[in-house]
Every structure is written in structure tokens, then in C-alpha cells.
């Protein structure tokens, strides 16, 4: 069957992180899916840092995996280094991060998509959308094809009218070495969409063979590695590559300052807003003028390549300035460049134009996911892609939208923040954005989400069985600890070794294990516990669950109670026909914002900036509460 004469259930425009997850999700939900992307060699290309995860982002990757998405598996299969960040803090803050082999990452994604039933591929650039009045009908391409579809998911990343800046030079492009995409923005603006401009930047890539590592500090991965996917098909790394740390200095800063008037960010040529939390080196020097040094992480781009990602040195300064400044960093004296750093400006669509399902409010069956919605980061993009893929499939199958609540997932927080509050600068996830972060941990994403993912037909039976086994073993171990007493003779030698106060009488094991300085692994010499571990095949993931339960149950219960309160408001639905302008007891600002955002529940209304508690009381009365 030709692409010309079939109507796909779903067309995904763009094979980046959002598009790849979207295609996988819709296809796995049974929808015939066409992935159209500008270059099939660059599926899920890592445009910037060759790393997945990190603070709050690692939790998102685990959530994607728990729901049945591919990002976690691909990261595990291509990782060259693994670290669990924030291990010294409470478990809500633990965040997995892996460096990946950039080329393997894209190749592995493509292989996994090719092995997914219902996904067709086509390399071309979409330059227009087809409509049937206010409903999407398909796409138009640069090669002149018109391909029909019931739903379309646009995941064009940084490519829409992308403009690359290096010093005084500017040229069109969606990413270094790739053209920009035109037509989509113009077509949507004509239909009444609002668009804006954002910017982001990336550091130079250099040749590892030209660096002097003796002047840098080695940054190895964790001694005991973990992984992202909950599936047994991937394994933790046994061999890793190290990164290295060096620093900028006053001489580097002075040299960069000399070029400020030739930098597009300082001479006013770039007006759009960039990511606050990934600032360029020139931004850092300007904003933190009293700091005479910044960290620079030297990160390998793969197992075998000599290409190095210079993390912390993102810049769009002219090449000659980049060249001279970087040589003043210890270890970089004889550096050879692979690629210069650059900044890119691109179109985005303020995400308040979307529903929770990521379907647009203006055009039915049209979905947006990823950087096009004003986010930054692979993880944020991939999460939106998965949700848009599921929701596009649900839409054509006549099912309810699939929405995750703020107390269920970071993905829920991300989408609710975007569509309720919008964003004026590239949005990245942080643990502080989640009010229920003690519930939304990286260790329990499977417990939270796999049953839901399985129910909608995305997470496999194998995943669900694993979760049920994990729950059962956790409960059994807790029961064992609650029922098993230890004598002071058994326990005191362990406590003394750890420098902790000893006990004077026998105690149940769970009471001692709840002490913050102790791990269950410290009690392995207690025979009954060691025997239980062997008999019940208790592994570290179960031990971790039980320890979190013993040490943090109080906080977890409190957050659950708060979340239940919020969910009561979540259940108060506002009819979409509700006319706020007629409610004169609402403040003027509230009437304006509520009319624009059209919240679906009272809870969502309460999160809109400018809507006060008294406005919410007024609305509650109108809703009969
Ligand atoms: P992308 O990964 O950009 O993928 C979009 C895909 O769509 C591409 O494959 C493209 O070929 C395809 N496409 C686009 N338009 C069309 C069309 N019309 N027809 C067909 N195919 C199309 N993130 C951070 O978190 N921190 C950073 O510091 C950071 N720096 C960055 C620096 C640069 C220079 C760039 C380019 C990106 C940076 N990012 C950074 C962002 C990160 O790359 C993105 O957040 C992430 O890749 C977004 O995923 P996406 O799927 O939305 O889009």
C-alpha cells in the first residue's frame, strides 16, 4: 500500500525524543503509525549532552519505562557511565543519570522502532498540515506528498524556523549540520495559534587526543551501578568510561569578555529567552561576575570515539574567541576542535493552547509534544511524546484521554504545569516543581505506573508480573522484620561497629532497622535474616523499598493525605461551556485567565497564576459545593 492512498491512524512529524516515544506508544496501542522525519539516520539524536536522566529527569525516564516506553531501555543498552545522584539526601532526591554513546543511542532507538509492529517510516520534511475545517486531516511534505491521517502529532523540536548563531554568523538550521523546517508554524498561525521564539545553546566538541588529562580530576561512575529499565532485558554496566573535571579561570573569563560585543546574546541579535538552568559560559560570567572559576566536565561521547562534549562551556561566541578562550583551561592548551559551540533560536507554541491530553484546543486530533511546547531536555520531550502517542491512539479508539495526576507522576506535573501555567522560558523539570516528591521517587515508578500502563495496553504482562512480585516480596520482608526479634547479643556488636548507641533488651528487627544510620545489609550476619534473604530471593531493590518504608513512612503517609485532599478538588469538574465572563464576583484577572486556559477541574483552576483562593470559593459555589 502506498503512503499516498492510505489513511494512517497517527502521523508523527519528527523522529526526535518526543517523536520516537510517540510513534512507539501509538503503534503499541494498536494504531497504524507513520513516522515522518527529516533524516532517518538521526532518530532520537542527542542534540546536546550525550546523557539521560539527572535530577528529576532520571525519575521521568523511570516513569517512561514503567509505562512501557523505550527511553530507559535504550539508555541502558547504550550507557557508558552510570551515577545515582544525590544518594546522600533522602530517597525523594535520588536521581539516576547515565552517559550514553551518542551514535549507539540513535542506532538502538531506530532498531527498536523497526522491531515495533505498526510503525512505518518515511524520510521527508513536513511543510504544511491538511485540515478538514477544524479537524486535522494529514500532512504535506517538501517532496509534494499529501499523506492523510486521523491524528497528527507534531514533535519538531528546535527545527521550526531554526536559526543558528555563532558569533556574528547566522544561518538557518534545526541543529548543527541539519536544515530548519518551515511551513508548519505559518500554517498553524493562520489557523489562530499563537507562536513564540526561544533559544538554547551547546558547547564545542573537541578531540580527546589533544587533551592533557593529567591536569584534570577523574570522575568515575558509581562503583555499584544500577540501570534505568525495570525489565530484566538490560543489565547494569560492568565496565564504564570516566569523565574528567577541570575549571575555567580569570584569564578565560577576561578573554571571553573581550568578545561580548560580537556575541549574539549581548549585542541584541538574539532576543528570545534561553534555558535559565543551562546558561552559556558568557551568561555565567556576566551573571556571576564575582565568581572567578566555573566547572567544566570533559565527557566522552561514546565507547570508542575521540569526540568529547565540553559540559559547562556552552557558547555562541565567535570561533576565534572560542578557540583562544578554551585553550586557557587547564588540560586544553593544545586542543583541537571537532565542532564549535553555537546557539539556536526556534519557534515554539505556548502550551496553554493544549488540553491535558496534549491535543490542541483549536484543531481537533492535532497533538504537540516535546520542545515545540516550550520545554527543554530529552526526558521532558520523551515523556510528552509517550503521552501524546497514547492519547492519539485513545482518540481514534473512542477512549477517554489518558491523564496522569500531579501525585501520580512527574509526567503529570510536567504536563499540568505546561498547560495550566504556560512557560516563558525553556521549561525543565526539577524535584521542587513536584509538591508530592516523596511519592514520586525513581525507585517506585514501576509500582506507581506499570499497573496503569498495563491497563491501557502499553506496559507488557512481563512488566506487570515483575511489579506484583516486587510488591509481594516487599510486604513479606516487612512482615518478617515486624515479627522477628533480635537479642542485644546479636545486635550490639553491629551497633558498636557503627558507633551507635546499643540496646538493653530484645527488640523487633524493624525497630532497629528504622534507625537512619543503618541499612538492612548491616544485619546480614543475623542468621535468620540472611536465611530469609536467600529463601525469598530478596535483592537490593526489595531491600531499598523496605528501608524507604521503615524510614520515611511518616512523610509518605502525610503526602498521601495531602494528595487525597487535592484529588477531591480534582474531582470537581468544570463544564467546558462554563462562561466565566458572566461571573462578576470573580476578579477581572481570574475571569480573563480562566477563559483563556479553560481548566477542566477546580484543582487545575486553583493552579493558574492570578486565580486567588477567593475566586476558587466563588467557583465552588457555582459548581454546587
Ligand atoms: P528534537 O530532538 O529536536 O527532534 C526533532 C525531530 O524532528 C528531528 O529529528 C527533526 O529532524 C525532526 N523534524 C523537525 N521538523 C520536521 C519536519 N517539518 N518534518 C519532518 N521532521 C521534522 N536540552 C537540555 O536539556 N539542555 C541543554 O542544554 C540543551 N541544549 C541544546 C542545544 C542545542 C543546540 C539544541 C539543538 C538542543 C538543546 N537541548 C538541550 C534540547 C534537546 O535537544 C531537546 O530538548 C530535545 O532534543 C527535544 O526533543 P524533541 O523530540 O522535542 O525534538
Boltz pocket constraint, residues with backbone or C-beta under 6 A from the ligand:
constraints:
  - pocket:
      binder: B
      contacts: [[A, 13], [A, 14], [A, 15], [A, 16], [A, 17], [A, 18], [A, 19], [A, 36], [A, 37], [A, 38], [A, 39], [A, 42], [A, 43], [A, 44], [A, 45], [A, 46], [A, 47], [A, 48], [A, 49], [A, 124], [A, 125], [A, 126], [A, 127], [A, 155], [A, 156], [A, 157], [A, 158], [A, 159], [A, 160], [A, 174], [A, 175], [A, 181], [A, 182], [A, 184], [A, 200], [A, 201], [A, 202], [A, 275], [A, 278], [A, 342], [A, 343], [A, 344], [A, 369], [A, 370], [A, 371], [A, 372], [A, 375], [A, 376], [A, 377], [A, 378], [A, 381], [A, 382], [A, 428]]
      max_distance: 6.0
